[in-house]
Amino acid sequence: LEVCVREGRSPRCVRRYRIRIDRELYTVNVTYMTGQQLLEVAGKCDIHRWKIFQKIKGQMVEIDHSETVSFTSPGIEKFKTLPLDQTEG
């Protein structure tokens, strides 16, 4: 997906998609996933402690755990996870 955005073309429907979550590449066999499924792919199984964001044309947009993300939508570059723990400082 990241390569399609860089080259300025729309992703097409294929059998497998390579997605980037936190600098790691993952290959998935579906066209869309929920936020919870994306966290599980990234190894963040305790979904109540993590948020996931998608980078769309340079802006970070939060994905809800039940929200569906289609990999064929134009502009999706990569995904980023952030912990929900409180830190002082």
N, C-alpha and C positions, 0 to 999 in steps of 0.2 A: 504494500500500500504506500509506503513511504517513497518508493521509487516512482510510482505513478504520479504522485503529487509533485515530486521534484521535476519530472519531465513534462508536467502540465497536461496530462491526459487522465481521463476517467478510468477507474478500475472496472473490469468487466467480470461477468459471472464465470467463475472457473471452479474446478474441483477443490483446490487448496488455496489458502491465503497465508502469506507470511506477514505476521503482525509483530510490531515491536512494543514491548512493555518493559519499561525501565531498562533500556539499553540491551535487552535480551530479545532474540528473535524466536518466535514460536510459529509453528505451522498448524493451522486448524483446517478442518474439512467441512465447515459450514459457512453459509453466507452471512449469518448474523448471530450475535451472542448477547446475553444480558450482562449487566455490570457485574453481577455475582459470578457468572461463568468466566468472565475475563479475569477476575481476581483469583479464581481457582486455578486457571491456567498458569497464572504467574506464581502460584505457590502460596498465596495469601488466603489460607483456608478459613481463618476467623474473620468473616466479612464485617463484623461489628466493630473491628478495630482498624479498618482501612477504608479509604476513599479512592476512587479511580477517576481520572480525568482523561479526556481525549484532546489532542492538539488538532485544531481545525484552522488552517490558514494562519498559523501563528498565535492563535488564542487558545487558552486552556478552558475547556467546558466540562463541568462536573457531570458524571454519569451516575444516576441512581442505581441501586442494586437490582431493581426490577425493570429498569429501562433497557430497551432493545437497541443495539447498535448494528447497523448494516454496513458491511465492509465494501459495498458497491457504491456508497454515497461519495460524491466527489469532495475532496478536500481533507479527508481524514488522513493524518500523517502517522501518529503514534499515540501510545497511551502511557500514562504515568500514575503511579500509586503513591499515596501519602498516608502515613499513620495518623490515627485520630488521638494519640496520647497528648496530654498536656505537658508542656515544658515551660520552665521559668527562665527568664533571662531576657 
